[in-house]
Amino acid sequence: MCTVNVIIPCYNAAAYLAKAIDSVLAQSFTDFNVIIVDDGSTDNSAKIIKNYIDPRIIYVFQENRGLSAARNTGIHQSRGKYLAFLDADDEYLPQKLEQQVTVLEENPDLGLVSGGWEYLQENRILRSERPWEYTPTLILDTLLFSCPVITCSVLVRRVWIEQVGGFDEKLRQVEDWDIWLRLAIAGCKMAWNYEIVCRYRLHSSNMTRNTVAQRDGMILVLDRFFALPNIPDKYRSIRNKIYANALLISASREYATDQTQEAKNDLNKAIITNPTLLNERGQEIFNNLI
């Protein structure tokens, strides 16, 4: 049984898959295995995986069921104490696992640790993201207003993922935000390790480029969150602010991708949902739109 199970879901990602695998095998921490779940790829992903002769690599093929289902298959295959996730087009930095295992080993009360990341495009680093600078604490109060955590930046105790039932396979967008919220409401403590630990690759197939689908996913996640029976009243009292913030984020993304009409519609919905938005965040809204 390895300490860490690294789960790599893969769907037609042959162009980047080897770099993802190599970034795990190059880790300074070596007590891990890699569970690669091929989610019905029709390219040569399987051939690339089978070129690796390493007993730490476990290959699982399944019919195409989506990203969340592929991650859950990896979770079901895992036996280690900790889980790490890496999409097939992203990469780890060499100290990622060592740094984060150390944090969790030294802090047994923590269930999840997350780091920062670099944006990578065509093998060029665009910039670094240090999310602790704008979200100092990873608690439900902050996670409801933003998702400062990406899947490849985390290390989480497997018992917590099992407790909340894994990823929601009905969600095709923002499934990561959904599981962080469910972990937080379940009592999982989260913290930063204040290091850049991975690289997030930007390319034309990124799911995050579909801003309208992202918006619909965010609203669905919030609908499901507020349908939970154990939501404290303090969150229900600011429900409109939370929804308006999601719409405002969506409007900003839509403006940035020239979906002007969608952006106008979402901005209007945000103001209707929370009429105090302009008074409270008018300058921020203006800055995001210019």
Backbone torsions as a table, in degrees:
resi	resn	phi	psi	omega
1	MET	NA	123.3	179.1
2	CYS	-84.0	156.4	177.4
3	THR	-68.0	-42.3	-175.6
4	VAL	-121.0	133.4	168.4
5	ASN	-107.2	118.5	176.2
6	VAL	-96.2	120.6	-175.8
7	ILE	-105.1	120.4	179.2
8	ILE	-115.9	105.3	171.5
9	PRO	-78.7	142.0	-174.3
10	CYS	-138.0	126.8	172.4
11	TYR	-140.1	107.6	178.4
12	ASN	49.7	49.1	-177.3
13	ALA	-115.5	30.7	-175.5
14	ALA	-57.3	-29.4	-177.1
15	ALA	-64.3	-26.4	-174.1
16	TYR	-123.4	-12.3	-169.3
17	LEU	-56.7	-44.2	-177.8
18	ALA	-60.7	-38.5	179.4
19	LYS	-66.7	-36.5	177.2
20	ALA	-64.3	-48.8	179.8
21	ILE	-61.4	-46.6	-179.2
22	ASP	-59.2	-35.4	-178.6
23	SER	-68.4	-27.0	175.1
24	VAL	-78.4	-45.1	-178.9
25	LEU	-64.2	-20.8	180.0
26	ALA	-88.6	7.9	-177.8
27	GLN	-65.8	143.4	176.1
28	SER	-70.4	-27.6	173.1
29	PHE	-89.2	128.0	-169.2
30	THR	-114.3	-4.4	-177.9
31	ASP	-86.4	71.1	-177.4
32	PHE	-145.4	164.3	161.2
33	ASN	-129.0	166.0	-177.0
34	VAL	-119.2	117.6	178.3
35	ILE	-102.9	106.5	-179.4
36	ILE	-98.5	118.5	-179.0
37	VAL	-106.2	107.3	179.0
38	ASP	-82.8	109.7	-174.0
39	ASP	-90.1	57.9	175.9
40	GLY	75.5	34.0	-179.8
41	SER	-61.6	145.5	176.4
42	THR	-113.1	2.5	175.3
43	ASP	-94.4	-157.6	-176.9
44	ASN	-97.9	31.6	178.0
45	SER	-58.0	-43.9	-178.3
46	ALA	-60.7	-40.5	179.8
47	LYS	-63.1	-40.9	179.3
48	ILE	-62.4	-44.2	-178.6
49	ILE	-64.0	-43.1	-176.2
50	LYS	-71.8	-10.2	174.6
51	ASN	-73.8	-16.1	-178.7
52	TYR	-87.1	123.0	175.9
53	ILE	-105.8	83.4	-177.4
54	ASP	-145.2	120.1	-176.3
55	PRO	-63.7	-13.9	179.5
56	ARG	-80.2	-10.6	-177.7
57	ILE	-95.1	124.5	177.3
58	ILE	-113.8	124.8	-177.9
59	TYR	-108.4	127.7	177.9
60	VAL	-127.5	129.3	175.7
61	PHE	-108.6	139.6	173.1
62	GLN	-142.4	158.2	173.0
63	GLU	-63.1	150.6	-174.9
64	ASN	-58.9	119.5	-180.0
65	ARG	-132.1	-2.4	178.2
66	GLY	103.7	165.4	-173.0
67	LEU	-61.4	-46.8	-178.1
68	SER	-62.8	-41.8	179.4
69	ALA	-64.3	-38.9	178.6
70	ALA	-64.6	-42.9	177.1
71	ARG	-62.9	-42.0	179.6
72	ASN	-64.0	-36.1	175.3
73	THR	-60.2	-42.5	177.0
74	GLY	-63.2	-39.9	178.2
75	ILE	-62.0	-43.5	179.8
76	HIS	-63.9	-29.9	179.1
77	GLN	-80.5	-15.3	-172.5
78	SER	-80.0	153.7	177.1
79	ARG	-135.4	-6.8	-174.5
80	GLY	-77.8	172.4	-178.4
81	LYS	-71.6	-36.2	-174.9
82	TYR	-122.2	150.6	175.5
83	LEU	-118.1	137.6	172.7
84	ALA	-128.5	150.2	-177.1
85	PHE	-124.2	141.0	178.3
86	LEU	-145.8	114.4	175.0
87	ASP	-68.2	152.5	-170.0
88	ALA	-68.0	-10.4	178.2
89	ASP	-107.4	6.3	179.5
90	ASP	-110.4	178.2	-176.7
91	GLU	-144.1	149.3	170.5
92	TYR	-90.8	151.3	165.5
93	LEU	-87.4	154.9	-166.9
94	PRO	-58.6	-30.5	-176.3
95	GLN	-94.7	6.5	-171.8
96	LYS	-54.7	-58.1	-176.0
97	LEU	-66.5	-42.6	-179.2
98	GLU	-59.0	-47.0	-179.1
99	GLN	-62.9	-43.4	-173.3
100	GLN	-79.6	-34.0	173.7
101	VAL	-61.2	-41.7	178.8
102	THR	-58.6	-44.1	-179.7
103	VAL	-61.5	-46.9	-177.7
104	LEU	-70.6	-36.2	178.2
105	GLU	-65.8	-36.4	-178.6
106	GLU	-82.6	-12.7	-178.0
107	ASN	-132.4	79.2	-175.5
108	PRO	-64.0	-14.5	177.6
109	ASP	-80.1	-15.2	179.9
110	LEU	-82.2	140.5	176.0
111	GLY	-102.8	-24.1	-176.0
112	LEU	-147.8	140.2	173.9
113	VAL	-128.2	142.9	-178.4
114	SER	-135.3	148.8	177.4
115	GLY	-119.7	-169.5	177.4
116	GLY	-94.4	-177.0	-177.2
117	TRP	-152.6	165.5	174.4
118	GLU	-108.5	143.4	172.1
119	TYR	-88.7	127.3	-175.8
120	LEU	-118.1	130.5	176.9
121	GLN	-140.1	119.9	-179.7
122	GLU	50.4	48.4	177.1
123	ASN	64.2	19.3	177.7
124	ARG	-120.7	129.8	178.2
125	ILE	-77.1	120.8	-179.5
126	LEU	-84.4	-49.7	-179.9
127	ARG	-168.5	167.1	177.5
128	SER	-104.5	147.0	178.2
129	GLU	-115.2	119.1	176.6
130	ARG	-115.9	83.5	-170.0
131	PRO	-64.6	-20.0	178.1
132	TRP	-66.3	-16.7	179.7
133	GLU	-71.3	-27.8	178.1
134	TYR	-114.9	-10.8	173.9
135	THR	-133.9	84.0	-173.7
136	PRO	-64.2	-30.8	-177.5
137	THR	-123.8	139.3	178.3
138	LEU	-98.7	83.1	178.5
139	ILE	-131.0	167.2	-175.8
140	LEU	-57.4	-37.0	-179.1
141	ASP	-58.3	-35.5	-179.8
142	THR	-90.4	-35.5	-177.7
143	LEU	-66.1	-26.3	178.2
144	LEU	-69.4	-20.6	-177.6
145	PHE	-104.4	-7.9	176.8
146	SER	-165.6	164.9	175.0
147	CYS	-120.0	86.8	-176.1
148	PRO	-85.7	9.9	-175.6
149	VAL	-120.4	131.5	172.4
150	ILE	-110.5	156.3	-169.9
151	THR	-61.5	-38.3	-176.7
152	CYS	-75.1	-5.1	-179.0
153	SER	-94.5	-1.3	-170.8
154	VAL	-111.4	158.1	163.1
155	LEU	-131.7	131.4	-172.9
156	VAL	-136.3	147.3	175.8
157	ARG	-70.3	131.8	-175.9
158	ARG	-60.0	-33.8	-177.8
159	VAL	-61.4	-32.4	179.2
160	TRP	-71.8	-41.6	178.4
161	ILE	-63.0	-40.6	177.8
162	GLU	-65.7	-36.7	-178.2
163	GLN	-62.7	-37.8	-178.3
164	VAL	-93.1	1.8	173.9
165	GLY	85.6	17.3	177.6
166	GLY	74.0	-162.6	-178.7
167	PHE	-79.4	147.8	179.2
168	ASP	-79.1	111.3	-174.7
169	GLU	-73.9	-9.6	176.8
170	LYS	-82.7	-14.6	-179.5
171	LEU	-91.7	128.7	176.0
172	ARG	-104.3	-6.6	178.0
173	GLN	-136.7	154.5	175.9
174	VAL	43.9	32.3	177.3
175	GLU	-65.6	-23.3	177.6
176	ASP	-71.1	-45.6	177.7
177	TRP	-58.9	-40.5	179.3
178	ASP	-58.3	-46.1	-176.5
179	ILE	-73.4	-31.9	175.8
180	TRP	-64.4	-40.2	178.3
181	LEU	-64.5	-43.4	-179.5
182	ARG	-67.1	-35.8	175.1
183	LEU	-64.3	-43.4	-177.9
184	ALA	-64.4	-45.1	-178.8
185	ILE	-68.3	-24.0	178.1
186	ALA	-80.0	-10.9	176.8
187	GLY	105.4	8.9	179.2
188	CYS	-71.4	121.1	177.9
189	LYS	-82.7	137.4	-176.0
190	MET	-126.8	151.9	179.9
191	ALA	-153.0	163.1	174.7
192	TRP	-90.1	151.8	167.8
193	ASN	-110.3	9.0	168.3
194	TYR	53.6	39.4	176.5
195	GLU	-137.9	148.8	170.7
196	ILE	-77.8	120.4	-170.5
197	VAL	-119.7	-10.1	-175.5
198	CYS	-156.2	174.0	177.8
199	ARG	-125.8	128.9	178.8
200	TYR	-103.3	118.6	-174.2
201	ARG	-86.8	130.6	175.1
202	LEU	-97.6	127.8	175.8
203	HIS	-157.8	174.4	-171.2
204	SER	-65.7	-19.6	-177.0
205	SER	-94.7	0.4	179.4
206	ASN	-54.4	131.8	177.3
207	MET	-62.1	-30.2	-177.5
208	THR	-69.6	-11.8	178.1
209	ARG	-73.3	-20.8	-179.9
210	ASN	-84.5	84.4	-170.0
211	THR	-68.7	-34.1	179.5
212	VAL	-67.7	-43.5	176.7
213	ALA	-63.8	-36.7	176.5
214	GLN	-61.5	-43.5	178.0
215	ARG	-60.6	-48.1	-180.0
216	ASP	-60.7	-37.4	177.5
217	GLY	-65.8	-41.1	179.1
218	MET	-62.1	-43.7	-180.0
219	ILE	-65.3	-40.1	178.7
220	LEU	-64.2	-42.1	178.3
221	VAL	-61.0	-43.0	178.6
222	LEU	-66.5	-39.7	176.8
223	ASP	-57.7	-44.4	-178.9
224	ARG	-69.2	-37.1	178.9
225	PHE	-62.4	-48.3	-176.8
226	PHE	-75.5	-8.2	173.4
227	ALA	-85.1	-10.9	178.5
228	LEU	-66.1	143.2	-175.3
229	PRO	-76.5	-16.1	-172.2
230	ASN	-106.7	24.5	-179.6
231	ILE	-75.7	123.3	178.3
232	PRO	-60.5	149.0	-177.0
233	ASP	-60.6	-29.0	-177.1
234	LYS	-64.3	-27.3	177.4
235	TYR	-82.2	-36.3	177.1
236	ARG	-63.5	-31.5	-178.5
237	SER	-70.6	-21.3	179.0
238	ILE	-112.9	21.7	-177.4
239	ARG	-54.1	-46.4	-177.8
240	ASN	-63.1	-36.9	177.5
241	LYS	-64.6	-38.5	-179.2
242	ILE	-67.0	-46.0	178.7
243	TYR	-64.3	-42.0	-180.0
244	ALA	-62.7	-37.3	178.5
245	ASN	-64.4	-41.2	177.7
246	ALA	-61.9	-41.1	178.4
247	LEU	-67.6	-35.4	178.8
248	LEU	-67.7	-41.9	175.6
249	ILE	-59.4	-44.3	-179.5
250	SER	-62.8	-43.1	180.0
251	ALA	-61.3	-40.9	179.1
252	SER	-62.6	-43.4	178.7
253	ARG	-65.6	-38.7	-178.4
254	GLU	-69.0	-39.7	174.6
255	TYR	-61.3	-40.3	-177.9
256	ALA	-66.8	-23.7	-179.8
257	THR	-108.8	20.7	174.1
258	ASP	62.7	26.3	172.7
259	GLN	-97.1	69.0	-167.2
260	THR	-63.0	-43.4	-177.3
261	GLN	-66.6	-42.1	176.4
262	GLU	-60.8	-41.1	-179.5
263	ALA	-62.9	-44.4	178.9
264	LYS	-61.8	-42.6	-180.0
265	ASN	-62.2	-43.6	-178.0
266	ASP	-71.4	-36.4	176.4
267	LEU	-63.4	-41.5	178.0
268	ASN	-63.3	-43.2	178.6
269	LYS	-63.3	-37.6	-179.8
270	ALA	-63.3	-42.7	-178.8
271	ILE	-69.7	-37.8	176.9
272	ILE	-65.7	-40.6	-179.3
273	THR	-66.6	-39.0	179.3
274	ASN	-133.2	88.3	-175.4
275	PRO	-60.2	-19.2	179.8
276	THR	-83.6	1.1	-173.6
277	LEU	-59.1	-43.8	-177.6
278	LEU	-66.0	-37.6	178.7
279	ASN	-69.2	-39.2	-174.7
280	GLU	-81.7	-36.1	-171.3
281	ARG	-135.1	27.1	-176.1
282	GLY	-58.6	-44.5	-179.2
283	GLN	-65.4	-40.0	179.0
284	GLU	-62.6	-43.6	179.0
285	ILE	-60.9	-44.8	179.4
286	PHE	-60.2	-45.0	-178.3
287	ASN	-63.3	-36.2	-178.7
288	ASN	-72.5	-21.2	-174.7
289	LEU	-99.0	-6.4	-179.4
290	ILE	-102.9	NA	NA
